[in-house]
Amino acid sequence: MQLKNKTAVITGCNRGIGLSVLENFSQNGANVIACVRKNSEEFKTKVENLSKKYGNKINVVSFDLEKENEIDEGFIKIKKITKEIDILVNNAGINQMSLFQMTSLKTFRSVFEINFFSIVNFTQKILKLLKKNNFSKIINISSNAAILSDAGRAAYSPSKAALISFTEVLSKELSNYKINVNAIAPGLVNTDMMKNTPQKVVEEALKNTPLSKAAEPNDVANASLFLASGQSNHITGETIFITGGM
């Protein structure tokens, strides 16, 4: 129970990595505020089952990270649930692939809005609730595409690179408050996002992966648990790559 009596806010909880982080944190005793764009009946059932299984509290808050007014509304809902937060996991994001000359400025702005600016906005608000001088944790889910860019990633890769740079800067600004800020940069992960990636791209990536397989969402969740726990109190400003050696 590494997170017993801790309160965590996790974005993008309804599937893939976010859902796995939610399950992992619940199993380890955290009370969770699960942020999703839309709260479906299927997700409500999953949350109820998790809460019954592990005896923790899970509150679902719905808002669209692409819309500033909804982020404001989401934060107000979170403040009504809790006055203090120990852990923030910025997981929500989108994938995008297209050749540079076929990528509109509107698409660039949309990718950055969700993968970077919404995280900046949301983090500024959540900082007001993060416990000071208690080794609170911020974990940003980036991507190995931030440094291993490829054709078709002119918008996506820079948006994830910006998140790593943001992590490093924030870790220095918040160090006096004992708030640790780290990033995780997964490679291929067996999620819907990977399934929607062209097969040729996946096969090429696996060729360059020494372990010759994609990660599972729980591989990322386990790293998130480590960074959220007291075991990582002397780690900040770092990026953990989960790529199978790519």
N, C-alpha and C positions, 0 to 999 in steps of 0.2 A: 504493500500500500504506500508507494512512494509519494503520492500526492494527497494523502489523507488530509482533510480539512482545508484544502486549497480550492480556490475558485478560478476556473479557466474560461476564457472567451475564445471560441474557435469559429472561424468563418469558413463557408463552403463545406458544411457538415453532412450534406444529404447523400453523398456518394464518394467513391474513390478514396483518396488519401484522407480527406477531411472526416469521412465516416469512420475510417480506421483509427484516426487519432481520437475521435470521440469515444469509440469503444475502448481503446487502450487507456485513456485517461479515466474513464468510468471504472474500469477494472481496478485501477490503482487509487481509487478513493476520492477523486476530484469531483466537485460539483461543477457542472458545465452549463454555460450559456451558449447554446448552439445556434449560430447565425446562418440563415439560409435565404436564398432569394424567394423561394416559395415553399410553404409548408404543406406537403401532400399528406394524404391519409396513410400512405405507405410509410412515410418517415415518422409520422406521429406514432404509429404502431411500433416501429423500431425503437424509438425513444422510450416509450412506455415499457417495453420488454427489457431494455438495457437498465432502466432505473429500478425495475423490480428485481432483476438479476443481481445487481451490484449494490443496491441500497443507497444510491446517490441521487442528488437532485439534478434534473436536466430541464432547463427552460429553453424553449425554442423562440427565437426572435427573427422575424421575417423582414427583410428590406433589400433593396437593389443597390449594390455598391456602385453602380454606374450613375446613380442619381444622388446629388449632394443633399437634397431635401430629405430623401429617405434614409441616408446615413444619419442625419440629424435626428430623425424620428426614431431610428433604431437605437441610437445612443440614449435617448430619453427613456426608452423602454428598459434598457439595460440598467440605468441608474435607479429605476424603480424596483429592480430585482435585487441589486446589491450596491453597497457603498464602497466596497473594496474588491480589487481583483489582484490575483497573484500571477496569472499567466495569460498572455495573449498569443494566439497562433493565427497569423495572417496566412491563410491557406487559399482562399478563393482566388481564382484567376481563369484566364481563357487561353486556349491554344490558337495559333493562327499561322497559316502557311500560304504564301503566294510570292511570285517573283517580284522584285523591287519595282520594276516598271509597270507592273499590273496591280500595285498596291496603292490605293488612293490615300491622300492625306487624311481623309475622314477615317479610314481604317487604322492608320497609325495612331490617330488621336484616341480612337475607341480602345485599342489594345493597351495603350499607355494609361488610359483612364481607369481601366479595370485592374491591370497588373501592377500599376505603380501609384498613380495619384489617389485612387480610392484607399489604398493602404496607408499612404501618408495622412490623408484626411482622417481616417478611422483611428489610426494610432495616436494622432494628436488629441483626439477626444478621450480615448481610453486611458491615456497617460494621467488624466485627472483622477482616475480611480485606482491606478496601480499603486500598490503599497510601496512606500519609500523605505530605504534602508533595511530591507528584509529579503534581499535577493529575489526580487520579482523577475519574471522572465518574459522577453518578447522573442518569438520565433517566427521568422519570415520564410515561407516556402518559395524558393526561387527555382532555378533549373540549371542543369549543366550546360544548356544552350547559351547561358550567359557568357561562357568562355569558349565553348566548342560550337561556334556558329556554323551554319551550313546554308546552302542556297535555299531561298524561300523563307528565311527567318529575319528579314530586314526590320520588321516591327517587333516580333516576339522576343528575339535575343536581346536587343537593347533594353526592352522593358524589364527583363529579368536581370540584366547586368546592373541597371539602375537600382534594383532592389538590393543587390549585394552591396553596392556602394553606400546606399542609404543605411544598411545594417551597420557597416563599419563606422560611419559618422555618428549614428545614434548611440552606438556602444560607448563612444568617447564622451558624448555629451551627458549621458545618464550614469556614467560610472560612479560619480560621487554619491548618487542615490542608491547604489547597490542594485541597480536594475541592469540585468544582463541582456544583451541583444545579440542574437546569433541567427544564422540562416542555414537552411538545408537546400542543397541543389541536387535533386534526383535526376537520373538519366531516364531511360525507359522504365515506366511503371505500368503494371498490368491493370489499367483502368480503361474507362470508356474513351478517355482522351487518346490513349494509345491505339485503341481499336478504330478510332476515326482518323488515324494517321495512315497515309498511303503505305501499303504493304512493302513496297520497294524501299522506302525510307527506313522502316522497321528492320527489314532484313539486313540492310547495309549497316545500321547501327549495331545490330547483334554481332556482325562479323568483327567489329572493332571492340567488342566487349569480352575481356578474358574469361569471365564466368559464363559467357555464352547464353545468358538468359536475362529476361527483364526482372526488375525488382517487383515484389508484391507490395501493396499499400502498407501492410504492417511493418515492412522493413523501414519505411519512412516514419511510421508511427512510433516505432521503437526508438529511433533517433530523436524524435520529438519528445518522447518521455524522458530520455536521458537529459536533454537540454532544459526540460521543465523541472527536473528534480534537483535536489540538493547536491547530487553527485557532480553537477557541472558549475558549481558556484565560482570557480576560478577560470571559467571559460566565457569570453565575451569578444565580440567583433569577429568571430570566426564563421566560416562556411564549411559545412560538412557535405562532401560529395558522396552520393549513393548511386554509383554508376556501374557496379560490377567490374570496376577497374578500367573503364573506358578512358 
